[in-house]
Amino acid sequence: MVTSVPRLVVAAPSSGSGKTTVATGLMAAFAARGLAVSPHKVGPDYIDPGYHALATGRVGRNLDAYLCGPELIAPLFLHGARGCDIAVVEGVMGLYDGAAGQGELASTAHVAKLLRAPVVLVVDASSQSRSVAALVHGFVTWDPEVRVGGVILNKVASDRHEALLREALESVGVPVLGVLRRAAQVDTPARHLGLVPVAERHSAAVEAVAAMGAQVAAGCDLPALLALARGAGALAGEPWEAPVAPVAERPVVAVAGGAAFTFSYAEHAELLSAAGADVVPFDPVHDEGLPEGTRGLVIGGGFPEVYAAELSANEPVRKAVADLARSGAPIAAECAGLLYLCRELDGEPMCGVLDATARMTGRLTLGYRDAVAVTDSVLAGAGTRMRGHEFHRTVVEPGAGAAPAWGLRAPARRVEGFVQGGVHASYLHTHWACEPGVARRFVERCRTS
């Protein structure tokens, strides 16, 4: 199957250049003009897709060539972009920055090549003038397979500054497709793991996204950007589909959400549903109990450390989770979910499912991981290999139970996580699209437990 989806990749020389502002603003600006916009984010970031969803009214989706493998990038993209007029893909870090020690793997450039998509380079021009030409020239010529179709200059100080930048870039031969001045109203607050998620500041986030859209619409050549996207050409491949399992009984799988648990890949719920589950979201901070008839529980990532007091105060839900675990029902917990299942988090009582404590630290743990399942669990049989990602400033003591969840090979060999009855709890974020058997196994255990 060959599909033509107009598409752009928004990249930058480095983090902090303004990719999120420009990408989200472009999504909002195109959507305001009546286009159906498909939003995507390169890498394992869970927060930016929330802002993308506000801008477009569609689910924000990730494209991670490390977690899912390069072969799934185009199918996952086509799955998300069904029925859309244009797709905007926000990059990660600098254009050519990928998985450490893995060359171009999982970089924005790698994904752009896999999608055969033109790149728009966002340059923070706040502290340069003529040097911008050398910078852009280097990024344009570094990899001939990456097509940089235009530049958007960000944080431009004045008309005079803009004129100097445009004059310098004439020699590079890459068109300037936008010029953005500094604008405080588009700033988004950040904390220890990045931007504050939409779920925690919805009204303010709506205003910020609207401001981004207005700024981009005023400062960028939207017709030229749309023409560039339409020139991306055909993309071969079939859209990804969650494999459907014909079942007579559909067990209820509760999925934690709300402000404390905002990290989730859209494909996980789709896989669970296709495998035969009724997926029901709930909020462990505010809800009075688990959804009626819950047979399984998925607790993804998020910020329980920010909401530790509120989570602890909701004793009925904590007790319901503990009772569900004691019954042997399947529970899959990643990162924030792991913390929630501990005895306590920063001194606040949690669910007490695991004989472990959790606390905040000043140390950031960040990076991709190659993992192998050490113990048979509700998610995977022993020996199953998956790739994952760690991103946290907390520590759980002990770091692994008597039956660990994963064996990790890098950056150091170690075991990690807990398998205990029907519980699989770990710091590792995984993307189930690369291993659909995970969802099928989990739902089958829900049905039979």
C-alpha positions as CSV (number, residue, x, y, z in Angstrom):
1,M,0.0,0.0,0.0
2,V,1.3,3.5,-0.9
3,T,-0.2,6.5,0.9
4,S,0.4,10.2,0.5
5,V,0.1,12.0,3.8
6,P,1.4,15.6,3.8
7,R,3.9,15.8,6.6
8,L,6.6,17.9,8.3
9,V,9.1,17.2,10.9
10,V,9.9,20.1,13.3
11,A,13.5,19.8,14.4
12,A,16.2,22.0,16.0
13,P,20.0,22.1,16.5
14,S,19.5,21.4,20.3
15,S,17.0,21.2,23.0
16,G,15.6,24.5,24.2
17,S,15.4,26.0,20.7
18,G,11.6,26.2,20.6
19,K,10.5,23.0,18.9
20,T,7.5,22.4,21.2
21,T,6.3,26.0,20.7
22,V,6.7,25.9,17.0
23,A,5.3,22.3,16.5
24,T,2.4,22.9,18.8
25,G,1.7,26.3,17.3
26,L,1.8,24.9,13.7
27,M,-0.7,22.2,14.7
28,A,-3.0,24.7,16.3
29,A,-2.6,27.2,13.3
30,F,-3.4,24.5,10.7
31,A,-6.3,23.2,12.8
32,A,-7.7,26.7,13.1
33,R,-7.8,26.8,9.3
34,G,-10.0,23.7,9.2
35,L,-7.3,21.1,8.5
36,A,-7.4,17.7,10.2
37,V,-3.9,17.6,11.8
38,S,-2.2,14.4,13.0
39,P,0.2,15.1,15.9
40,H,3.3,13.1,16.6
41,K,6.3,13.2,18.8
42,V,9.7,11.6,18.2
43,G,11.0,9.6,21.2
44,P,9.6,8.5,24.5
45,D,8.2,11.9,25.7
46,Y,4.7,11.6,27.3
47,I,4.1,15.3,28.1
48,D,4.4,17.1,24.7
49,P,1.7,14.9,23.1
50,G,-0.8,16.2,25.7
51,Y,-0.2,19.8,24.3
52,H,-0.4,18.4,20.8
53,A,-3.8,16.9,21.5
54,L,-5.1,20.2,22.8
55,A,-3.9,21.9,19.6
56,T,-5.5,19.3,17.2
57,G,-8.3,17.6,19.0
58,R,-6.7,14.2,18.2
59,V,-4.6,11.8,20.3
60,G,-0.9,12.7,20.4
61,R,1.2,9.8,19.4
62,N,4.9,8.9,19.8
63,L,7.3,7.6,17.1
64,D,10.3,5.9,18.8
65,A,12.6,3.9,16.6
66,Y,14.4,2.5,19.6
67,L,11.5,1.2,21.6
68,C,9.4,0.0,18.6
69,G,12.1,-0.6,16.0
70,P,12.6,1.3,12.7
71,E,10.3,-1.0,10.9
72,L,7.2,0.2,12.9
73,I,7.8,3.9,12.5
74,A,5.9,4.3,9.1
75,P,3.1,1.9,10.1
76,L,2.5,3.7,13.5
77,F,2.6,7.0,11.7
78,L,0.1,5.9,9.1
79,H,-2.1,4.5,11.8
80,G,-2.2,7.9,13.6
81,A,-2.5,9.9,10.4
82,R,-5.6,8.2,9.0
83,G,-8.0,10.7,7.5
84,C,-5.8,13.7,8.2
85,D,-4.9,16.6,5.9
86,I,-1.5,17.1,7.4
87,A,0.8,15.5,10.0
88,V,3.2,17.5,12.1
89,V,6.0,15.6,13.9
90,E,7.9,17.2,16.7
91,G,11.5,16.1,17.0
92,V,13.5,15.3,20.1
93,M,16.7,17.0,21.3
94,G,19.0,18.1,18.5
95,L,18.2,16.9,14.9
96,Y,21.0,14.3,14.9
97,D,20.9,13.2,18.6
98,G,19.8,9.6,19.0
99,A,20.2,6.7,21.4
100,A,23.5,7.0,23.1
101,G,26.2,5.0,21.3
102,Q,23.8,3.8,18.6
103,G,24.6,6.3,15.8
104,E,21.5,7.8,14.3
105,L,19.1,5.3,15.9
106,A,15.9,7.0,17.3
107,S,17.1,10.5,16.3
108,T,14.8,13.0,14.7
109,A,16.9,12.7,11.5
110,H,16.4,8.9,11.6
111,V,12.6,9.2,11.9
112,A,12.5,11.9,9.2
113,K,14.3,9.6,6.8
114,L,12.0,6.7,7.7
115,L,9.0,8.9,7.0
116,R,10.6,10.5,3.9
117,A,9.5,13.8,5.4
118,P,11.0,17.3,5.0
119,V,12.5,18.9,8.1
120,V,11.8,22.4,9.3
121,L,14.7,23.6,11.4
122,V,13.9,25.8,14.4
123,V,16.9,28.0,15.3
124,D,17.2,30.0,18.5
125,A,18.6,33.2,17.0
126,S,18.7,35.2,20.2
127,S,22.5,35.4,20.5
128,Q,23.7,35.4,16.9
129,S,23.4,37.1,13.6
130,R,25.7,36.1,10.7
131,S,26.8,32.9,12.5
132,V,23.3,31.5,11.9
133,A,24.4,30.8,8.3
134,A,27.3,28.5,9.4
135,L,25.0,26.7,11.9
136,V,22.2,26.1,9.3
137,H,24.7,25.1,6.6
138,G,26.2,22.5,8.9
139,F,22.8,20.9,9.7
140,V,21.7,21.0,6.0
141,T,24.9,19.3,4.7
142,W,25.7,16.8,7.5
143,D,23.4,14.0,6.1
144,P,22.4,14.4,2.4
145,E,19.5,12.0,3.1
146,V,17.9,14.5,5.5
147,R,16.0,17.2,3.5
148,V,15.9,20.4,5.4
149,G,13.2,22.3,3.6
150,G,13.2,25.5,5.6
151,V,14.2,27.4,8.7
152,I,12.1,29.1,11.4
153,L,14.0,31.7,13.4
154,N,13.0,31.9,17.0
155,K,13.5,34.5,19.7
156,V,14.4,37.3,17.2
157,A,15.0,40.6,18.9
158,S,14.0,43.2,16.4
159,D,13.4,44.1,12.7
160,R,17.1,44.9,12.4
161,H,18.1,41.5,13.9
162,E,15.7,39.8,11.5
163,A,17.2,41.6,8.5
164,L,20.7,40.5,9.5
165,L,19.6,36.9,9.9
166,R,17.8,36.8,6.6
167,E,20.8,38.3,4.8
168,A,23.2,35.8,6.3
169,L,20.9,32.8,5.3
170,E,20.6,33.9,1.7
171,S,24.0,32.2,1.0
172,V,22.7,28.8,2.4
173,G,19.9,28.4,0.0
174,V,17.3,27.4,2.6
175,P,14.2,29.5,2.8
176,V,13.2,31.3,6.0
177,L,9.6,30.1,6.6
178,G,9.0,32.0,9.8
179,V,10.3,34.5,12.2
180,L,9.1,34.5,15.8
181,R,9.7,37.2,18.4
182,R,10.0,36.5,22.1
183,A,6.5,36.0,23.6
184,A,6.0,35.3,27.4
185,Q,2.4,34.1,27.0
186,V,3.6,31.0,25.1
187,D,6.0,29.9,27.9
188,T,5.0,26.7,29.6
189,P,6.1,26.0,33.2
190,A,8.6,23.1,33.8
191,R,9.8,21.1,36.7
192,H,12.0,18.1,37.5
193,L,11.0,15.9,34.6
194,G,10.1,18.6,32.0
195,L,7.0,20.6,31.2
196,V,4.0,20.5,33.5
197,P,1.5,18.1,31.9
198,V,-1.8,19.4,30.5
199,A,-3.9,17.4,33.0
200,E,-2.4,19.6,35.8
201,R,-3.1,23.0,34.2
202,H,-5.8,22.5,31.6
203,S,-7.2,26.0,31.5
204,A,-3.7,27.6,31.4
205,A,-2.6,25.0,28.9
206,V,-5.5,25.8,26.6
207,E,-4.6,29.5,26.7
208,A,-0.9,28.7,26.1
209,V,-1.7,26.5,23.0
210,A,-3.9,29.2,21.6
211,A,-1.1,31.8,22.1
212,M,1.3,29.4,20.3
213,G,-1.1,29.0,17.4
214,A,-1.6,32.8,17.1
215,Q,2.2,33.5,17.3
216,V,3.0,30.9,14.6
217,A,0.2,32.0,12.4
218,A,1.4,35.6,12.6
219,G,5.1,34.9,12.2
220,C,5.2,31.9,9.8
221,D,4.4,31.4,6.1
222,L,1.7,28.8,6.6
223,P,1.0,28.4,2.8
224,A,4.7,27.7,2.2
225,L,4.8,25.2,5.1
226,L,1.7,23.4,3.8
227,A,3.2,23.3,0.3
228,L,6.4,21.8,1.8
229,A,4.4,19.2,3.6
230,R,2.5,18.3,0.5
231,G,5.7,17.7,-1.3
232,A,6.7,14.9,1.0
233,G,5.4,12.4,-1.5
234,A,4.2,8.8,-1.1
235,L,5.0,6.6,1.9
236,A,4.9,2.8,1.3
237,G,3.5,0.5,3.9
238,E,0.4,-0.6,5.8
239,P,-1.0,1.3,8.8
240,W,-0.3,-0.5,12.1
241,E,-3.3,-2.3,13.5
242,A,-3.8,-3.7,17.0
243,P,-4.4,-7.5,16.4
244,V,-8.0,-8.3,17.3
245,A,-8.8,-11.4,19.4
246,P,-12.3,-12.8,19.1
247,V,-13.6,-13.3,22.6
248,A,-17.0,-13.9,24.3
249,E,-16.2,-12.3,27.6
250,R,-14.6,-8.8,27.9
251,P,-13.0,-8.3,31.3
252,V,-12.8,-4.8,32.7
253,V,-9.3,-3.4,32.8
254,A,-8.9,-0.3,34.8
255,V,-6.3,2.2,33.6
256,A,-5.1,4.8,36.1
257,G,-5.3,8.4,34.9
258,G,-5.9,11.9,36.3
259,A,-3.3,14.4,37.1
260,A,-1.0,11.9,38.9
261,F,-0.8,9.3,36.1
262,T,-0.5,11.1,32.7
263,F,2.1,8.9,31.0
264,S,0.6,6.5,28.6
265,Y,1.0,5.5,24.9
266,A,-2.3,5.6,23.0
267,E,-1.6,2.2,21.5
268,H,-1.6,0.5,24.9
269,A,-5.4,1.1,25.4
270,E,-6.0,0.2,21.7
271,L,-4.1,-3.1,22.2
272,L,-5.9,-4.0,25.4
273,S,-9.3,-3.3,23.7
274,A,-8.4,-5.3,20.6
275,A,-7.2,-8.2,22.9
276,G,-10.7,-8.3,24.4
277,A,-10.8,-5.9,27.3
278,D,-13.2,-3.2,28.3
279,V,-10.7,-0.4,29.1
280,V,-12.1,1.9,31.8
281,P,-10.0,4.9,33.0
282,F,-10.1,6.1,36.6
283,D,-8.5,8.7,38.8
284,P,-6.7,7.3,41.9
285,V,-6.7,10.8,43.5
286,H,-10.4,11.6,43.2
287,D,-12.4,8.5,42.5
288,E,-14.0,6.6,45.4
289,G,-12.9,3.1,44.1
290,L,-11.9,1.0,41.2
291,P,-14.3,0.8,38.2
292,E,-17.1,-1.7,38.8
293,G,-16.1,-5.3,37.8
294,T,-12.4,-4.5,37.6
295,R,-10.5,-7.7,36.7
296,G,-7.1,-6.1,35.9
297,L,-5.3,-2.9,36.5
298,V,-2.7,-0.9,34.5
299,I,-0.9,2.0,36.3
300,G,1.4,3.9,34.0
301,G,3.8,6.7,34.6
302,G,3.3,10.2,35.9
303,F,4.0,12.3,38.9
304,P,2.8,10.5,42.1
305,E,5.6,12.3,44.0
306,V,3.8,15.6,43.3
307,Y,0.5,14.1,44.5
308,A,1.7,11.8,47.2
309,A,-0.4,13.4,49.9
310,E,-3.6,13.3,47.8
311,L,-3.0,9.7,46.7
312,S,-2.3,8.7,50.3
313,A,-5.5,10.5,51.5
314,N,-7.6,8.4,49.2
315,E,-7.6,5.3,51.4
316,P,-10.6,3.5,49.8
317,V,-8.7,3.4,46.4
318,R,-5.5,2.3,48.0
319,K,-7.3,-0.5,49.8
320,A,-9.1,-1.5,46.6
321,V,-5.8,-1.8,44.8
322,A,-4.3,-3.8,47.6
323,D,-7.3,-6.1,47.7
324,L,-7.1,-6.6,43.9
325,A,-3.4,-7.5,44.2
326,R,-4.1,-10.0,47.0
327,S,-6.8,-11.7,44.8
328,G,-4.1,-12.5,42.2
329,A,-5.6,-10.3,39.5
330,P,-3.2,-9.0,36.9
331,I,-1.6,-5.6,37.7
332,A,0.9,-3.9,35.4
333,A,2.7,-0.9,36.9
334,E,5.4,1.2,35.3
335,C,7.5,3.9,37.1
336,A,4.8,6.0,38.8
337,G,2.7,2.8,39.1
338,L,5.6,1.1,40.8
339,L,5.9,4.0,43.4
340,Y,2.1,3.8,44.0
341,L,2.3,0.1,44.9
342,C,5.1,0.6,47.5
343,R,4.5,0.8,51.2
344,E,5.2,4.5,51.2
345,L,6.4,7.4,49.0
346,D,8.3,10.2,50.7
347,G,6.8,9.1,54.0
348,E,3.2,9.0,52.7
349,P,1.4,5.6,52.9
350,M,0.7,4.1,49.5
351,C,-1.0,0.9,48.5
352,G,1.4,-1.5,50.4
353,V,1.3,-4.1,47.7
354,L,5.1,-4.3,47.5
355,D,7.5,-4.5,50.5
356,A,9.4,-1.5,49.3
357,T,9.7,2.2,50.0
358,A,10.1,5.1,47.5
359,R,11.5,8.5,47.8
360,M,12.6,11.5,45.7
361,T,16.3,12.1,45.1
362,G,18.3,14.8,43.3
363,R,19.6,12.3,40.8
364,L,18.1,11.9,37.3
365,T,17.9,8.4,35.9
366,L,17.4,8.7,32.2
367,G,18.0,6.5,29.2
368,Y,17.1,3.6,26.9
369,R,17.4,0.1,28.2
370,D,17.7,-3.4,26.6
371,A,15.7,-5.7,28.9
372,V,14.9,-9.4,29.2
373,A,12.1,-10.8,31.4
374,V,13.7,-12.6,34.3
375,T,10.5,-14.1,35.7
376,D,7.3,-15.4,34.1
377,S,4.6,-12.7,34.7
378,V,1.2,-11.5,33.5
379,L,3.0,-9.5,30.8
380,A,5.7,-11.8,29.5
381,G,7.3,-15.2,29.7
382,A,10.8,-15.5,31.1
383,G,13.3,-14.8,28.3
384,T,11.1,-12.3,26.5
385,R,13.3,-9.4,25.2
386,M,12.0,-5.9,25.1
387,R,13.4,-2.4,24.9
388,G,12.4,0.2,27.4
389,H,13.1,3.7,28.8
390,E,13.8,5.0,32.3
391,F,13.1,8.6,33.3
392,H,12.8,9.4,37.0
393,R,14.3,11.2,40.0
394,T,13.1,8.7,42.6
395,V,14.6,5.5,44.0
396,V,12.8,2.4,45.3
397,E,14.4,0.4,48.0
398,P,15.0,-2.5,47.4
399,G,15.3,-2.0,43.7
400,A,14.2,-5.6,42.9
401,G,12.1,-8.2,44.6
402,A,12.9,-11.9,45.1
403,A,11.4,-12.5,41.6
404,P,12.7,-9.5,39.5
405,A,10.8,-8.2,36.5
406,W,13.7,-7.4,34.2
407,G,17.3,-8.0,33.6
408,L,19.0,-4.9,32.1
409,R,22.2,-4.8,30.1
410,A,23.0,-1.1,30.1
411,P,24.3,1.2,31.4
412,A,25.2,-1.6,33.9
413,R,24.0,-5.1,34.2
414,R,21.4,-5.4,37.0
415,V,18.0,-6.8,37.8
416,E,15.1,-4.5,38.4
417,G,11.4,-4.5,39.4
418,F,9.0,-7.0,41.0
419,V,6.9,-10.0,39.9
420,Q,4.6,-11.0,42.8
421,G,1.5,-13.0,42.2
422,G,-0.3,-11.2,39.4
423,V,1.7,-8.0,39.9
424,H,4.4,-6.9,37.4
425,A,6.0,-3.6,38.7
426,S,9.0,-1.9,37.2
427,Y,10.6,1.5,36.5
428,L,10.8,0.5,32.8
429,H,8.5,2.2,30.3
430,T,7.8,-0.1,27.4
431,H,5.9,0.3,24.2
432,W,3.6,-2.7,23.7
433,A,3.2,-2.1,19.9
434,C,6.5,-3.8,19.4
435,E,5.3,-6.9,21.3
436,P,1.5,-7.2,20.9
437,G,1.6,-10.5,22.8
438,V,2.0,-8.5,26.0
439,A,-1.5,-7.1,25.8
440,R,-3.0,-10.4,24.7
441,R,-1.3,-12.2,27.6
442,F,-2.4,-9.6,30.1
443,V,-6.1,-9.7,29.0
444,E,-6.1,-13.5,29.0
445,R,-4.9,-13.5,32.5
446,C,-7.6,-11.0,33.5
447,R,-10.1,-13.4,31.9
448,T,-8.9,-16.5,33.8
449,S,-7.7,-15.1,37.1
